[in-house]
Amino acid sequence: MKKLLVAAAGMMAVGLSAPASAADLAARPYTKAPPPIVAPIYDWTGFYIGANGGWGQSRGCVDFVTLAGTVAGGCASRSGGLVGGQIGYRWQTNQFVLGLEAQGDWADIKNTRVSLIDPLLSTTGKTDGIGLFTAQLGWAWNASLLYVKGGAAVTHNRLDVFNNLTGVGLDSASHTRWGGALGVGWEYGFAPNWSVGVEYDHLWMGNDNRTFAGAGVLSPGGVTLLGDRVSQDVDMVTVRLNYRFGGFGAPIAARY
């Protein structure tokens, strides 16, 4: 019995000392949770200005109006270099990017062809200026943007008609033509305000009719030309460099 009492007393002593020992332990310091990881997201919103350069090809056909009616004068493709600039504004909401842009390019697209109605007659066609006024719809993956564009196009052209034997010009005219444009492009933001991209555009310029003054033009082979009709399509491939005004865009918390 005495041993049982001693054992019971020992267990009670251990139990009473446990809270005291726990109280003697230092309190666990509070550690504030780390802030969420912040990932910058490229923002395409803002005004931008840039430069472009590349290659263009124009396919045109010349039909002549004669005393016998309209006669095909021949079709040909011509190609050359392009260089110019663009200015525009983009607005991004979620992953959709909307934009408006004006683009102007100096061009050197020309060729000379012998006319089908008179082998002694040749025409030289040249496109020396191209303008685009388009709206854009794009889809952005952070700093990568894929877009389509469409709107109005304008080209400045010159047509010369001359005698192959003498090299003497018989008629010439400069004219500005309006048509439509449709294109697709990809752009990548390689720095907070800088982006580089590539773009393809196709221009439908329709027909341009002209009546020669007076009694018309007499070709070397004796055909009287009363006027002409020129049709034109243009393809453009350009590399673009843009600078966007404004900051990188507000960062957002990365989600896991």
C-alpha positions as CSV (number, residue, x, y, z in Angstrom):
1,M,0.0,0.0,0.0
2,K,2.8,2.3,0.9
3,K,4.4,1.7,-2.5
4,L,1.1,2.4,-4.3
5,L,0.7,5.7,-2.5
6,V,4.3,6.7,-3.4
7,A,3.7,5.9,-7.1
8,A,0.4,7.9,-7.1
9,A,2.1,10.9,-5.6
10,G,4.9,10.8,-8.2
11,M,2.4,10.7,-11.1
12,M,0.6,13.8,-9.6
13,A,3.9,15.7,-9.3
14,V,4.7,15.0,-13.0
15,G,1.2,16.1,-14.0
16,L,1.4,19.4,-12.1
17,S,4.9,20.2,-13.5
18,A,3.8,19.8,-17.1
19,P,1.9,23.1,-17.5
20,A,4.7,24.9,-15.8
21,S,7.2,23.4,-18.3
22,A,5.1,24.4,-21.2
23,A,4.7,27.9,-19.8
24,D,8.5,28.2,-19.6
25,L,8.9,27.5,-23.4
26,A,9.4,30.6,-25.6
27,A,6.4,31.6,-27.7
28,R,6.6,30.7,-31.4
29,P,7.4,33.9,-33.3
30,Y,4.7,35.1,-35.9
31,T,5.9,35.0,-39.5
32,K,4.0,37.1,-42.1
33,A,3.0,35.2,-45.2
34,P,5.2,36.1,-48.2
35,P,3.6,38.4,-50.8
36,P,2.3,36.7,-54.0
37,I,4.6,36.3,-56.9
38,V,4.1,39.2,-59.4
39,A,4.3,38.5,-63.1
40,P,4.4,41.4,-65.5
41,I,1.9,41.2,-68.4
42,Y,2.6,43.0,-71.6
43,D,0.0,45.7,-72.3
44,W,-0.6,46.6,-76.0
45,T,-2.8,49.6,-75.2
46,G,-1.5,53.0,-76.4
47,F,-0.4,55.1,-79.3
48,Y,2.5,53.8,-81.4
49,I,4.7,54.9,-84.3
50,G,7.1,52.9,-86.3
51,A,8.9,52.1,-89.5
52,N,8.6,49.3,-92.1
53,G,10.4,48.0,-95.1
54,G,10.0,45.0,-97.4
55,W,8.9,43.8,-100.8
56,G,5.9,44.4,-103.0
57,Q,4.5,42.9,-106.2
58,S,1.9,44.4,-108.4
59,R,0.0,42.6,-111.1
60,G,-1.6,44.9,-113.7
61,C,-3.4,44.6,-117.0
62,V,-3.8,47.3,-119.6
63,D,-6.7,47.3,-122.1
64,F,-6.8,49.9,-124.9
65,V,-10.0,51.5,-126.2
66,T,-9.7,51.6,-130.0
67,L,-12.1,52.4,-132.9
68,A,-12.9,48.7,-133.1
69,G,-13.6,48.4,-129.3
70,T,-11.7,47.5,-126.2
71,V,-8.6,45.3,-127.0
72,A,-6.4,43.7,-124.4
73,G,-3.0,45.3,-124.2
74,G,-1.3,42.7,-122.0
75,C,-0.8,41.8,-118.3
76,A,2.4,41.6,-116.3
77,S,3.7,41.4,-112.8
78,R,6.2,43.8,-111.4
79,S,8.0,43.9,-108.1
80,G,10.3,46.1,-106.1
81,G,11.2,47.4,-102.7
82,L,9.0,49.2,-100.1
83,V,10.0,51.5,-97.2
84,G,7.8,53.7,-95.0
85,G,6.2,54.2,-91.7
86,Q,3.0,53.7,-89.7
87,I,1.2,55.3,-86.8
88,G,-1.8,54.0,-84.8
89,Y,-3.6,53.3,-81.6
90,R,-4.4,50.0,-79.9
91,W,-6.7,49.1,-77.1
92,Q,-6.5,45.8,-75.2
93,T,-9.3,44.2,-73.2
94,N,-8.4,40.8,-71.8
95,Q,-6.7,39.0,-74.7
96,F,-8.5,40.9,-77.5
97,V,-6.7,43.9,-79.1
98,L,-8.5,46.5,-81.3
99,G,-6.6,49.1,-83.3
100,L,-6.6,51.7,-86.0
101,E,-3.6,52.4,-88.2
102,A,-2.4,54.6,-91.0
103,Q,0.6,53.5,-93.1
104,G,2.4,55.1,-95.9
105,D,5.2,53.6,-98.1
106,W,7.5,54.8,-100.8
107,A,7.6,52.1,-103.5
108,D,9.7,51.2,-106.5
109,I,7.5,48.7,-108.3
110,K,7.7,48.8,-112.1
111,N,8.1,46.9,-115.3
112,T,7.9,47.4,-119.1
113,R,5.9,45.2,-121.5
114,V,5.2,45.0,-125.2
115,S,1.6,45.6,-126.1
116,L,-0.4,42.8,-127.6
117,I,-2.2,45.0,-130.1
118,D,1.0,46.4,-131.6
119,P,4.5,44.8,-131.2
120,L,6.0,48.3,-131.9
121,L,4.2,49.7,-128.8
122,S,5.2,49.3,-125.2
123,T,3.9,50.4,-121.9
124,T,5.7,51.0,-118.6
125,G,3.8,50.9,-115.4
126,K,5.2,52.1,-112.1
127,T,3.8,52.2,-108.6
128,D,5.7,54.7,-106.4
129,G,3.5,55.2,-103.4
130,I,1.1,53.1,-101.3
131,G,-1.1,54.1,-98.4
132,L,-3.2,52.0,-96.0
133,F,-6.0,53.1,-93.6
134,T,-7.1,50.0,-91.7
135,A,-8.7,48.6,-88.5
136,Q,-7.2,45.7,-86.6
137,L,-8.5,42.9,-84.6
138,G,-5.9,40.9,-82.6
139,W,-5.4,38.1,-80.1
140,A,-2.6,38.6,-77.6
141,W,-0.5,36.0,-75.6
142,N,1.3,38.3,-73.3
143,A,4.1,39.8,-75.5
144,S,2.9,38.0,-78.7
145,L,0.2,39.5,-80.9
146,L,-1.5,37.9,-83.9
147,Y,-3.9,40.1,-85.8
148,V,-5.9,40.6,-89.0
149,K,-6.6,44.0,-90.6
150,G,-8.7,45.5,-93.3
151,G,-9.8,48.8,-94.7
152,A,-8.9,51.2,-97.6
153,A,-5.9,51.4,-99.8
154,V,-4.5,54.0,-102.1
155,T,-1.7,53.8,-104.7
156,H,0.0,56.4,-106.9
157,N,0.8,55.1,-110.3
158,R,2.4,56.2,-113.6
159,L,1.7,54.8,-117.0
160,D,3.9,55.6,-120.1
161,V,3.2,54.5,-123.6
162,F,6.0,54.8,-126.1
163,N,7.3,53.7,-129.5
164,N,9.7,50.8,-129.4
165,L,11.6,51.8,-132.5
166,T,12.3,55.4,-131.6
167,G,11.8,55.4,-127.9
168,V,9.6,58.4,-128.2
169,G,6.8,58.7,-125.6
170,L,3.3,58.7,-127.1
171,D,1.4,59.3,-123.9
172,S,1.9,59.4,-120.1
173,A,-0.3,59.9,-117.1
174,S,0.0,59.8,-113.3
175,H,-3.0,58.8,-111.3
176,T,-4.1,58.0,-107.8
177,R,-6.3,54.9,-107.3
178,W,-8.4,53.8,-104.3
179,G,-9.3,50.3,-103.4
180,G,-9.5,47.8,-100.5
181,A,-6.9,46.1,-98.3
182,L,-6.9,42.9,-96.2
183,G,-3.9,41.7,-94.2
184,V,-2.5,39.5,-91.4
185,G,0.4,40.1,-89.1
186,W,2.3,38.9,-86.1
187,E,4.1,41.2,-83.6
188,Y,6.3,40.5,-80.6
189,G,7.1,42.9,-77.8
190,F,10.8,42.4,-77.1
191,A,11.1,45.3,-74.7
192,P,8.6,47.4,-72.6
193,N,7.9,49.9,-75.4
194,W,9.3,48.2,-78.4
195,S,7.9,45.5,-80.7
196,V,8.9,43.9,-84.0
197,G,6.8,42.0,-86.4
198,V,6.0,40.9,-90.0
199,E,2.9,41.6,-92.0
200,Y,1.3,40.5,-95.3
201,D,-1.3,42.7,-97.1
202,H,-3.2,42.2,-100.3
203,L,-4.7,45.2,-102.1
204,W,-7.5,45.2,-104.6
205,M,-7.3,48.4,-106.7
206,G,-10.0,47.7,-109.2
207,N,-10.1,49.4,-112.7
208,D,-8.9,52.9,-113.7
209,N,-10.3,54.2,-116.9
210,R,-8.8,57.1,-118.9
211,T,-9.7,58.8,-122.2
212,F,-6.8,60.2,-124.3
213,A,-7.1,63.8,-125.3
214,G,-8.0,65.0,-128.9
215,A,-8.4,62.3,-131.5
216,G,-6.4,59.8,-129.4
217,V,-2.9,58.3,-129.9
218,L,-1.7,56.6,-133.1
219,S,0.4,53.6,-132.4
220,P,3.5,52.9,-134.6
221,G,1.5,50.1,-136.3
222,G,-1.3,52.4,-137.2
223,V,-3.8,51.6,-134.4
224,T,-5.8,54.6,-133.0
225,L,-5.9,54.4,-129.2
226,L,-8.7,56.4,-127.7
227,G,-8.1,55.5,-124.1
228,D,-7.0,52.8,-121.7
229,R,-8.3,50.8,-118.7
230,V,-5.8,49.6,-116.1
231,S,-6.5,47.0,-113.4
232,Q,-4.2,46.4,-110.5
233,D,-3.7,44.1,-107.5
234,V,-0.8,44.5,-105.0
235,D,0.8,42.1,-102.6
236,M,3.1,43.5,-99.8
237,V,5.3,41.7,-97.2
238,T,6.9,44.0,-94.7
239,V,9.0,43.8,-91.5
240,R,7.8,46.4,-88.9
241,L,9.4,48.0,-85.9
242,N,7.1,50.0,-83.5
243,Y,7.6,52.2,-80.5
244,R,4.6,52.4,-78.1
245,F,4.1,55.4,-75.9
246,G,3.4,54.5,-72.3
247,G,4.6,52.0,-69.7
248,F,4.9,48.3,-69.6
249,G,1.4,47.9,-68.1
250,A,0.4,47.0,-64.5
251,P,1.7,43.7,-63.2
252,I,-0.7,41.1,-61.9
253,A,-0.3,38.4,-59.3
254,A,0.6,35.0,-60.8
255,R,-2.0,32.4,-60.1
256,Y,-1.4,28.7,-59.3
